[in-house]
Amino acid sequence: MKTSHKIWLVISGILLIVLGVMCIAKPAATLFSTAWLIGCFTLFSGISKMVFTFRTQHLLPNSGTRMLSGLLQIIIGVMFLSNNLFVAMSLPMAFALWVTVEGLIIAVQSFDYKKVGFGSWWALLLFGIAAVVFGFLGMKNPDVSAKTLSLFIGVGIIVAGLAYLLAVAGINRFEKKVEDVRDALRG
């Protein structure tokens, strides 16, 4: 790999780490940015689905449902983009509610696992109950949920940046091994 490519990969990794730290340091800005991105992605997804539907409606049945889905995504995307404050404030509550519902589902399903003889069904039950508790706590205190959500986003971005830096180290190691094999074959 060219040295310039490695330099760009290192720069990207460092910038991702800086962005992750900024997400952790500025939770409100992180939520606004996340809300904006959700709006953009939803709008783009809806437009893409509409284009796909128009181009394939003669080949695929039920194009009306895909068209409706695309239209709804476009409407939701526009709503998210035009109500960024509402979406940013709703994200922590939405995630807390999602965690609560998922926790309930996991807890209930744990008994199905018990019926089929899964020995660690109780761990699923405990994880489900824990998720419900964390979800309720998140709904009770959305400020903490917002900071926690921003923390997870920031940590995820930092991990991605570190992965870029490790990738450069891995590429260097691989290139060194290839060079050693070439030298051994020549000599």
Beta strands, then each sheet from edge to edge (+ up, - down):
end
